Amino acid sequence: METLVVNQSNERLDKYISANTDYSRSLVSKLIENNYILVNDKSEKASYKVRENDEIKILDGFIEETEIEPVKMDLDIVYEDNDIMVINKPSGLTVHPGSGNKNNTLVNGLLEYTNNLSDVNGDERPGIVHRLDKDTSGLMLVAKTNKAHEILSTYFEKHEVKRKYWALIKGVFPHNTAIIDAPIGRDENDRKKMTVTAKNSKKAITHLKVLKRFQNYTLVELELETGRTHQIRVHLSYIGYPIYNDPVYNNKNATEFGQFLHSKTIDFVHPITKEQMHFEIDLPEEFQKFLDELE
């Protein structure tokens, strides 16, 4: 579910949502028509004129007329049993279908690979317990059963799934460790971006540890105490050390690979067997190659 708090008045509901999200006007109209958009917990027409401080909720689970098709994909499966999978997601792969992208996502690949995926999040997000940004690579958990999904979701809510990310940042970071404690909310000037702001924001804390310094770059390890949208990318940009090649928060002319941000390790208790699980994955080839060139 996505929530917006209106900061202006007298604009049509459908127009306001499409201007402040990634949703097209036509998709917003379908969402409103099918009661997947609520204003102050009530359904409204597309022509409803929003008022300042209205709370708009965009509910999950809506599927357009076109069904999500299985697509053969070379999935990098790190671990699998009857209840869960651990996937190494490549940079450039969107996790689940959305407006404008129905056939080239991790979900399409999962549907081709197996019929055994949880449906807790509806048919549009089978097995998806958490997400990584399109251009963020690395380890992801996938649930094959509803029971596993529900338990894993509880783990995430309680911050009991421990993940470490590696990122290459621009500049030489002067401290060996740091804690970035700065609230994150949607950017009022560009609603597709997040920013550090005191207005309509949520608490966000990122822990940083320097792994290696280069001439103009620093390789860092990051742990999230909270899980806000784009949190690592926003926090690093905010302190003046943006992630290298980030097309949104650093360089609009970034290469196709995207930000050098990788979900390196993941630790959790197995939702069914209660075994302590630990997984670690190598950096993507392009990431590692660039590091080698910096040596």
C-alpha positions as CSV (number, residue, x, y, z in Angstrom):
1,M,0.0,0.0,0.0
2,E,1.2,3.5,-0.8
3,T,0.0,6.6,1.1
4,L,0.0,10.2,0.0
5,V,-0.8,13.2,2.1
6,V,-2.2,16.0,0.0
7,N,-0.3,19.3,0.1
8,Q,-2.6,21.4,-2.1
9,S,-6.3,21.8,-2.8
10,N,-8.8,21.9,-5.7
11,E,-7.1,19.4,-8.0
12,R,-8.9,16.4,-9.4
13,L,-8.1,13.2,-7.5
14,D,-7.0,11.3,-10.6
15,K,-4.8,14.1,-11.8
16,Y,-3.2,14.6,-8.4
17,I,-2.3,11.0,-8.0
18,S,-0.8,10.6,-11.5
19,A,1.2,13.7,-11.1
20,N,2.6,12.6,-7.7
21,T,3.3,8.9,-8.4
22,D,4.5,6.6,-11.2
23,Y,0.9,5.6,-12.1
24,S,-0.5,6.7,-15.4
25,R,-3.8,8.7,-15.5
26,S,-5.6,5.7,-17.1
27,L,-4.4,3.3,-14.5
28,V,-5.4,5.7,-11.7
29,S,-8.9,5.8,-13.2
30,K,-9.1,2.0,-13.1
31,L,-7.9,1.9,-9.5
32,I,-10.5,4.5,-8.5
33,E,-13.2,2.7,-10.4
34,N,-12.4,-0.6,-8.7
35,N,-12.1,1.0,-5.2
36,Y,-8.3,0.5,-4.9
37,I,-7.9,4.2,-4.0
38,L,-9.3,5.6,-0.8
39,V,-9.5,9.2,0.4
40,N,-9.6,9.4,4.2
41,D,-10.6,5.7,4.1
42,K,-13.5,6.3,1.8
43,S,-14.0,5.7,-2.0
44,E,-14.3,8.9,-4.1
45,K,-14.9,9.6,-7.8
46,A,-12.0,10.6,-10.1
47,S,-13.5,14.1,-10.2
48,Y,-13.2,14.5,-6.4
49,K,-11.3,17.7,-5.6
50,V,-8.6,17.0,-3.2
51,R,-8.1,19.1,-0.1
52,E,-4.9,19.8,1.9
53,N,-4.1,17.1,4.4
54,D,-6.4,14.5,2.7
55,E,-4.9,11.0,3.1
56,I,-4.9,9.0,-0.1
57,K,-4.3,5.3,0.1
58,I,-3.4,3.3,-3.0
59,L,-4.2,-0.3,-2.1
60,D,-2.1,-3.3,-3.3
61,G,-3.5,-6.2,-5.3
62,F,-5.1,-4.6,-8.4
63,I,-4.5,-6.5,-11.6
64,E,-5.3,-5.0,-15.0
65,E,-7.1,-7.0,-17.6
66,T,-3.8,-8.5,-19.0
67,E,-2.7,-11.4,-16.8
68,I,0.9,-11.7,-15.7
69,E,2.6,-14.1,-18.0
70,P,5.3,-16.6,-17.0
71,V,8.6,-15.7,-18.8
72,K,11.6,-18.0,-19.1
73,M,14.4,-16.3,-17.2
74,D,17.9,-17.4,-16.1
75,L,17.2,-17.0,-12.3
76,D,20.2,-17.2,-10.0
77,I,18.8,-19.3,-7.2
78,V,21.1,-19.3,-4.2
79,Y,18.9,-21.5,-2.0
80,E,15.6,-23.3,-2.2
81,D,13.5,-25.6,-0.1
82,N,9.8,-26.3,0.2
83,D,9.0,-23.0,1.9
84,I,11.4,-20.3,0.8
85,M,13.9,-19.3,-2.0
86,V,16.9,-17.0,-1.8
87,I,17.4,-15.2,-5.2
88,N,20.4,-13.2,-6.4
89,K,18.6,-10.5,-8.3
90,P,20.6,-8.8,-11.1
91,S,20.8,-5.1,-11.5
92,G,18.2,-3.8,-14.1
93,L,15.5,-6.3,-13.1
94,T,12.3,-4.9,-11.6
95,V,10.9,-7.1,-8.8
96,H,7.2,-7.1,-9.7
97,P,4.9,-5.9,-12.5
98,G,3.6,-2.4,-12.5
99,S,2.4,0.3,-14.9
100,G,4.2,-0.1,-18.2
101,N,6.1,-3.2,-17.3
102,K,4.1,-6.4,-17.2
103,N,6.4,-9.0,-18.7
104,N,10.0,-8.4,-17.7
105,T,10.1,-8.7,-13.9
106,L,11.4,-11.1,-11.3
107,V,7.8,-12.2,-10.7
108,N,7.4,-13.3,-14.4
109,G,10.5,-15.4,-14.0
110,L,9.3,-16.9,-10.8
111,L,6.0,-17.9,-12.3
112,E,7.8,-19.7,-15.1
113,Y,10.1,-21.5,-12.7
114,T,7.5,-22.8,-10.2
115,N,3.8,-22.9,-9.4
116,N,4.5,-23.0,-5.7
117,L,4.5,-19.3,-4.6
118,S,2.7,-17.6,-1.8
119,D,-0.3,-15.5,-2.7
120,V,-0.5,-13.4,0.4
121,N,0.2,-10.2,-1.7
122,G,-2.3,-11.2,-4.4
123,D,-1.7,-12.5,-7.9
124,E,0.4,-9.6,-9.0
125,R,3.2,-10.2,-6.4
126,P,3.4,-14.0,-5.8
127,G,6.1,-14.9,-3.4
128,I,7.3,-11.3,-2.9
129,V,8.0,-10.6,0.8
130,H,10.2,-7.5,0.3
131,R,11.7,-5.6,-2.6
132,L,15.0,-4.2,-4.0
133,D,15.1,-1.2,-6.4
134,K,15.3,-2.1,-10.1
135,D,19.0,-1.2,-10.3
136,T,20.0,-2.6,-6.9
137,S,21.5,-6.1,-7.1
138,G,21.8,-8.9,-4.6
139,L,20.0,-11.2,-2.2
140,M,16.2,-11.4,-1.9
141,L,13.9,-13.7,0.0
142,V,11.0,-15.3,-1.8
143,A,8.1,-17.2,0.0
144,K,6.7,-20.4,-1.5
145,T,4.0,-20.9,1.0
146,N,1.6,-18.5,2.7
147,K,2.7,-19.6,6.2
148,A,6.3,-18.9,5.4
149,H,5.3,-15.5,3.8
150,E,3.4,-14.4,6.9
151,I,6.2,-15.3,9.3
152,L,8.8,-13.6,7.1
153,S,6.7,-10.5,6.9
154,T,6.6,-10.4,10.7
155,Y,10.4,-10.8,10.8
156,F,10.7,-7.8,8.5
157,E,8.3,-5.7,10.5
158,K,10.3,-6.5,13.7
159,H,13.6,-5.8,11.8
160,E,14.7,-9.4,12.5
161,V,16.0,-10.0,9.0
162,K,19.5,-8.6,8.9
163,R,20.8,-7.4,5.6
164,K,24.2,-5.8,4.7
165,Y,24.6,-3.8,1.6
166,W,27.8,-2.8,-0.2
167,A,27.9,0.5,-2.1
168,L,30.6,2.4,-3.9
169,I,30.2,6.1,-3.0
170,K,31.7,9.2,-4.6
171,G,34.3,10.9,-2.5
172,V,36.7,9.7,0.3
173,F,34.6,9.2,3.4
174,P,36.7,10.6,6.4
175,H,35.2,8.4,9.2
176,N,35.5,4.7,9.7
177,T,31.9,4.4,10.8
178,A,28.8,6.6,10.9
179,I,25.1,6.6,11.8
180,I,22.8,8.6,9.5
181,D,19.7,9.6,11.3
182,A,17.5,11.7,9.1
183,P,13.8,11.4,8.3
184,I,12.7,10.6,4.8
185,G,9.6,11.6,2.9
186,R,8.5,12.2,-0.7
187,D,10.2,15.1,-2.6
188,E,7.5,17.8,-3.1
189,N,9.3,19.1,-6.2
190,D,9.6,15.6,-7.8
191,R,7.1,13.2,-6.3
192,K,8.9,10.2,-7.9
193,K,11.9,10.8,-5.6
194,M,12.4,10.6,-1.9
195,T,14.3,13.2,0.2
196,V,15.4,14.1,3.7
197,T,12.6,16.3,5.1
198,A,10.7,17.1,8.3
199,K,7.4,17.3,6.4
200,N,5.3,14.2,6.0
201,S,8.3,12.0,6.7
202,K,9.2,8.9,8.6
203,K,12.2,8.1,10.8
204,A,15.1,6.6,8.9
205,I,18.4,5.3,10.3
206,T,21.3,3.9,8.3
207,H,24.6,2.5,9.7
208,L,27.7,2.9,7.6
209,K,31.1,1.2,7.9
210,V,34.1,2.0,5.6
211,L,35.5,-1.1,3.9
212,K,38.1,0.5,1.6
213,R,39.1,3.9,0.5
214,F,40.3,4.7,-3.1
215,Q,41.5,8.0,-4.6
216,N,38.1,9.4,-5.3
217,Y,35.7,6.7,-4.0
218,T,34.9,4.7,-0.9
219,L,33.6,1.2,-0.6
220,V,31.1,1.0,2.3
221,E,29.0,-1.5,4.1
222,L,25.5,-0.4,5.1
223,E,22.9,-1.7,7.5
224,L,19.3,-0.4,7.8
225,E,17.7,0.2,11.1
226,T,14.5,1.2,9.2
227,G,13.3,0.3,5.7
228,R,12.2,3.4,3.9
229,T,11.9,3.7,0.1
230,H,15.3,4.5,-1.5
231,Q,16.7,4.9,2.1
232,I,20.4,4.2,1.4
233,R,20.4,6.2,-1.8
234,V,18.8,9.2,-0.2
235,H,20.9,9.2,3.0
236,L,24.2,8.9,1.1
237,S,23.2,11.7,-1.3
238,Y,22.1,13.8,1.7
239,I,25.5,13.6,3.4
240,G,27.3,14.5,0.2
241,Y,28.6,11.0,-0.7
242,P,26.1,9.7,-3.3
243,I,26.3,6.2,-4.7
244,Y,28.3,6.0,-7.9
245,N,26.3,5.9,-11.1
246,D,22.9,6.4,-9.3
247,P,20.6,7.7,-12.1
248,V,18.2,9.4,-9.7
249,Y,20.2,10.8,-6.8
250,N,23.6,11.4,-8.5
251,N,24.0,11.2,-12.2
252,K,21.2,11.5,-14.8
253,N,23.7,10.3,-17.4
254,A,24.5,7.1,-15.5
255,T,25.2,4.0,-17.4
256,E,22.6,1.3,-17.9
257,F,24.0,-0.7,-14.9
258,G,22.6,1.8,-12.5
259,Q,23.7,2.5,-8.9
260,F,26.6,0.5,-7.5
261,L,24.5,-0.9,-4.6
262,H,24.4,-4.6,-3.8
263,S,22.5,-6.6,-1.2
264,K,25.6,-8.6,0.0
265,T,24.4,-10.7,3.0
266,I,21.2,-11.8,4.6
267,D,20.6,-13.4,7.9
268,F,17.3,-14.7,9.3
269,V,15.7,-17.6,11.2
270,H,14.0,-20.0,8.8
271,P,10.2,-19.4,9.1
272,I,9.4,-23.1,9.4
273,T,12.4,-25.1,10.6
274,K,13.7,-22.2,12.8
275,E,17.2,-22.9,11.6
276,Q,19.6,-19.9,11.6
277,M,20.2,-19.0,7.9
278,H,23.1,-17.0,6.5
279,F,23.8,-16.2,2.8
280,E,26.5,-14.1,1.2
281,I,26.9,-13.4,-2.5
282,D,29.7,-12.0,-4.7
283,L,29.5,-8.5,-6.2
284,P,28.2,-8.3,-9.8
285,E,30.8,-8.5,-12.5
286,E,30.6,-4.9,-13.5
287,F,30.8,-3.7,-9.9
288,Q,33.8,-5.9,-9.2
289,K,35.5,-4.9,-12.4
290,F,35.2,-1.2,-11.6
291,L,36.7,-1.8,-8.1
292,D,39.6,-3.7,-9.7
293,E,40.3,-0.7,-12.0
294,L,40.4,1.6,-8.9
295,E,43.2,-0.5,-7.3
